[in-house]
Amino acid sequence: MIVVEDIHKSFGGFKAVDGATLEIKKGSITGLIGPNGAGKTTLFNVIAGVLKPTSGRVTMEGQDVTGLPPHELFHKGLLRTFQIAHEFGSMSVRENLMMVPGGQSGEVLWNTWFNRHAVAQEDAELAKKADEVLEFLTIDHLADEKAGNLSGGQKKLLELGRTMMVDAKMVFLDEVGAGVNRTLLNTIGDAIIRLNKERGYTFCVIEHDMDFIARLCDPVICMAEGHVLAEGTIAEIKDNEHVIEAYLGTGLKNKVKQNA
């Protein structure tokens, strides 16, 4: 699905990503781990078009998408979520989802004046789809709640719901577990697995919660100092000496191996 070839991204003299090369296979849930400052989020931003690489190449399904802006990648089915959810707080949860699809009739002023029936019909269809998404995510009881009133975990579910409004192909999830309690994190994990198995979504997940990564992801890729350090199953990654030193610290080595 995604091939990243020798990506570099520098900010002045600082190399945030330094020759990262990796592949994300279609239909997989790939985990991306590494210590803070490893370059994970910067790499996400390069792939998703938020940042242009200093050098290197990104392809999606064999097509060169290097440097394409996010809205063009959106229409190709590539979406990303953020560590801090970006909801429209004063709008309802349902309305947040209804806003996602592009090219809506109501976006054209002429239609709101002279083609109101078509706009109303389209809005009804979007509302129905939004309600189906919320039911899938088990938060349909929050459809009329203002999005700004949701908990951190509920906002992460709402972000995941946005990807379902446009039937995404490739979704990048940036620290989906940050600030989320264990119960809601399990719900999020269930939704990701169902989207992967039932609807064919491909995911790449940045996450520090190793239990969450172990439950969802195969393969797991570890980054350090801007490049890929290791790749394999979660068991192989946990047993990799370089990963333990770079990501977890040598002091936790024995503990990690005991929990593997």
C-alpha positions in Angstrom: 0.0 0.0 0.0 2.7 2.5 1.0 6.4 2.4 0.2 8.7 5.0 1.8 12.2 5.2 0.2 15.1 6.9 1.9 13.0 9.8 3.3 15.0 12.7 4.8 13.4 15.7 6.6 15.5 18.4 8.1 14.6 21.5 10.1 17.7 23.8 9.7 20.6 21.6 10.9 18.4 19.1 12.7 17.6 15.9 10.9 14.2 14.7 12.2 14.0 11.9 9.6 17.3 10.6 8.4 17.0 8.0 5.6 13.8 6.2 6.7 12.8 3.3 4.4 9.8 1.1 5.1 6.8 -0.6 3.5 3.2 -0.9 4.8 1.5 -3.9 3.3 -2.1 -3.6 2.1 -4.5 -5.1 4.6 -2.1 -4.9 7.5 -2.1 -3.1 10.9 1.5 -1.9 11.1 2.8 -0.6 14.4 5.4 2.2 14.5 7.2 2.5 17.8 10.3 4.3 19.1 11.5 6.7 21.7 10.4 10.4 21.8 12.3 12.2 19.1 12.7 9.2 16.9 11.0 10.9 14.0 7.8 8.9 13.9 5.3 11.8 13.8 7.5 13.8 11.4 7.5 10.7 9.1 3.7 10.5 9.4 3.5 14.2 8.4 5.7 13.7 5.4 3.7 10.7 4.2 0.4 12.5 4.8 1.5 15.6 2.9 1.6 17.9 5.9 5.3 18.3 5.4 7.4 18.1 2.2 10.5 15.8 2.5 13.9 17.2 2.1 14.6 14.2 -0.1 13.2 10.7 -0.7 10.1 9.2 -2.2 6.7 8.0 -1.1 4.4 5.8 -3.2 0.9 4.7 -2.6 -0.3 1.6 -4.5 2.6 2.2 -6.9 1.8 5.8 -7.6 4.3 8.5 -6.6 2.5 10.8 -4.0 5.6 12.5 -2.6 4.8 16.0 -1.5 1.1 15.9 -2.5 -1.0 18.1 -0.2 -3.3 16.5 2.3 -6.5 17.3 0.4 -5.3 15.4 -2.6 -4.2 12.4 -0.6 -7.6 12.6 1.2 -9.3 12.0 -2.2 -7.0 9.1 -2.8 -8.1 7.5 0.5 -5.1 8.3 2.7 -6.1 9.9 6.0 -4.4 10.5 9.3 -5.5 11.3 12.8 -3.7 13.4 15.4 -2.5 12.8 18.9 -4.7 15.7 20.0 -8.2 15.3 18.4 -9.3 18.1 16.1 -13.1 18.2 16.5 -15.5 21.1 15.9 -16.4 21.5 19.6 -19.6 23.5 19.2 -21.1 21.1 16.7 -22.8 17.9 17.5 -21.0 14.5 17.1 -23.3 13.7 14.1 -22.6 17.1 12.5 -18.9 16.5 12.9 -19.1 13.4 10.8 -21.5 14.9 8.2 -18.9 17.6 7.4 -16.3 15.1 6.3 -17.2 14.1 2.7 -16.1 16.7 0.1 -18.1 18.1 -2.8 -21.4 18.4 -1.0 -24.2 20.2 -2.8 -24.7 22.5 0.2 -21.2 23.9 -0.3 -22.4 25.7 -3.4 -24.4 28.9 -2.6 -26.5 28.6 -5.7 -27.8 25.2 -4.5 -28.8 26.5 -1.1 -31.1 29.0 -2.9 -32.4 27.1 -5.8 -31.9 23.4 -5.2 -32.8 23.1 -1.6 -34.5 19.7 -2.0 -31.3 18.1 -3.3 -29.3 19.6 -0.5 -31.8 18.4 2.1 -31.8 14.9 0.6 -28.1 14.7 0.6 -28.0 15.9 4.2 -30.4 13.2 5.2 -28.3 10.5 3.5 -25.2 11.9 5.3 -27.0 11.9 8.6 -28.0 8.3 8.1 -24.4 7.3 7.3 -23.1 9.2 10.3 -25.6 7.4 12.6 -24.4 4.0 11.1 -20.8 5.0 11.8 -21.6 6.0 15.4 -23.5 2.7 15.9 -20.5 0.8 14.6 -18.2 2.6 17.1 -20.8 2.1 19.9 -21.1 5.8 20.6 -24.5 6.3 18.9 -25.9 7.5 22.2 -23.7 10.6 21.8 -24.9 11.6 18.4 -26.6 14.9 19.5 -23.9 15.7 22.1 -21.6 18.6 21.4 -18.2 17.2 20.3 -16.4 19.5 22.7 -18.0 17.7 25.6 -16.6 14.3 24.8 -13.9 12.6 26.8 -10.5 12.1 25.3 -11.3 8.5 24.3 -14.6 9.4 22.8 -12.9 12.1 20.7 -10.5 9.5 19.4 -13.4 7.3 18.4 -15.0 10.3 16.6 -11.7 10.8 14.7 -11.8 7.2 13.7 -15.4 7.7 12.6 -14.3 10.5 10.2 -12.3 8.0 8.3 -15.4 5.8 7.9 -17.4 8.7 6.3 -15.2 8.5 3.2 -14.3 4.8 3.2 -10.5 5.4 3.6 -8.0 3.0 2.2 -5.0 3.9 4.3 -5.2 5.4 7.8 -2.4 6.7 10.0 -3.2 6.8 13.7 -0.9 9.0 15.8 -0.9 7.9 19.5 -4.5 6.9 19.5 -4.1 5.8 23.2 -2.8 9.1 24.5 -5.1 10.2 27.4 -7.5 7.4 26.9 -8.7 5.1 29.7 -8.2 1.3 29.3 -11.9 0.6 28.6 -12.2 3.1 25.8 -8.8 2.0 24.4 -10.1 -1.5 24.1 -13.2 -0.2 22.3 -10.9 1.7 19.9 -8.9 -1.4 19.4 -12.0 -3.4 18.6 -13.1 -0.8 16.0 -9.7 -0.8 14.3 -9.6 -4.6 14.1 -13.2 -4.7 12.7 -12.4 -2.0 10.1 -9.3 -3.9 9.1 -10.9 -7.4 8.8 -14.5 -6.4 7.7 -13.8 -3.4 5.5 -10.2 -3.9 4.3 -8.7 -0.8 5.9 -4.9 -0.6 6.1 -3.6 1.0 9.3 -0.3 2.3 10.5 -0.3 3.1 14.3 2.1 5.2 16.4 1.7 4.1 20.0 3.7 3.9 23.2 1.3 1.4 24.8 3.1 -1.9 24.0 0.1 -4.0 25.1 -2.1 -2.2 22.5 0.6 -2.6 19.8 0.9 -6.3 20.7 -2.8 -6.9 20.4 -3.3 -5.1 17.0 -0.1 -4.9 15.1 1.9 -7.2 12.8 4.5 -6.2 11.8 6.0 -3.7 14.2 8.6 -1.2 13.0 10.9 0.5 15.5 12.5 3.9 14.6 15.3 5.6 16.4 17.3 8.8 15.5 15.2 9.3 12.3 15.7 5.9 10.7 14.3 2.4 10.9 16.1 0.4 13.6 14.2 -3.0 13.4 11.1 -4.6 12.0 9.4 -7.9 12.9 6.7 -9.4 15.0 6.1 -8.0 18.5 7.9 -10.9 20.0 11.0 -10.3 17.8 10.9 -6.6 18.5 10.7 -7.1 22.3 13.7 -9.4 22.1 15.8 -7.2 19.9 18.8 -5.8 21.9 19.0 -2.6 19.9 15.3 -1.9 20.3 15.4 -2.5 24.1 18.3 -0.1 24.4 16.9 2.6 22.1 13.2 2.5 23.0 12.9 1.1 26.5 16.3 1.5 28.1 18.6 -1.3 29.2 17.2 -1.1 32.7 13.9 -2.6 31.5 15.4 -5.3 29.4 14.7 -8.2 31.8 11.2 -7.0 32.5 10.4 -6.7 28.8 11.6 -10.2 28.1 9.6 -11.6 31.0 6.4 -10.0 29.5 7.1 -11.0 25.9 
